[in-house]
Amino acid sequence: MDEIADLRHLAMSGSVIAVRVTPRASRDAVVEAGGAIALRVTAPPADGAANAAARRLLAQALGVAPSRLTLVSGASARAKRFRLD
């Protein structure tokens, strides 16, 4: 079973959400601790698979459609920022 933190309190249009992504995790998870958001995805970091998985997982935690999230920085880094449109 996936561990998904409830992040709906952050779902404000125009907000930028900073996350740290760990690819190739044993299971998908969203953890919020001390104001930091960690995403663990099972997808590998190749061909943008981990970015797409992180986007879907973050959207699920926020309670919004994945199409509303845009990756604004960190395409090839673990530290990423997504904008909610």
N, C-alpha and C positions, 0 to 999 in steps of 0.2 A: 504494500500500500504506500502511495506517495505521501510525503509530508509537505503540506502546503499551508504556509502561514496566511492569515487573512490580512491583506493589505488594502482593503477597500477604502480605508481612511486616507490613503494617499492618492486616490483616483480623482484628481482634479485636472481639468483640461488645461494644457499648457505647462504642467509641472514636469520637471526633469528628475528622474529617479536614478540614483547611482547604485550599481550592484557589483558584486564580485562573483564571477562565474567559475565554477570548477567543472571542466568537461571530463568525460569518461568516469563519472561517479557510478557507484553500484546501484543507485536509484535516484529518481528525480525528487528534489526537495527545494522548498523555499523556507529560509530561516531568517527571522528578524531578531537581532540581538543588539542591544545598546544603540539603536538607531541605524545600524548597518544591515544591509540586506545581502544575504548570500544565496546564490542559486547553484544547485548541484544538478547537472544534467548528464544523462547516460550517453549522449551523442558525442562523437569525437570532434576535435577542433578543426577537422579538414573540410574544405569546400563550404564553409559557413554553416555547417550542420549544427554546431554548438550555439551559434548566434540565433539561428531559427528556433532551436529548442528553448533557449533562454527567453526569447520573445514570447513564445507560446505559454511557457510556464509563468512568466511574470504577468501576462495578460490574465491568466486563470486566477492568480492570487489577487489581482486588482479587481476582478469581476468585469473586465471589459473585453472587447474583441481584439485579437492580435493585430488586426489591421490599423488599430488606433495607436500602436506603439511604433516609434521610429528610433532606430539606433543612431545616436548623434555623435558618439565617440567610443573608441575602444574596439573597433572591429577585429583587430588582431591581438587584443590584450585581454587579460582576465578582468580588469577593472573597466566597466562599461557604463555608459549613460544612455538611458532611453527617455524620449519625450513622449508624453501622452497628448495626442491631438484631440 
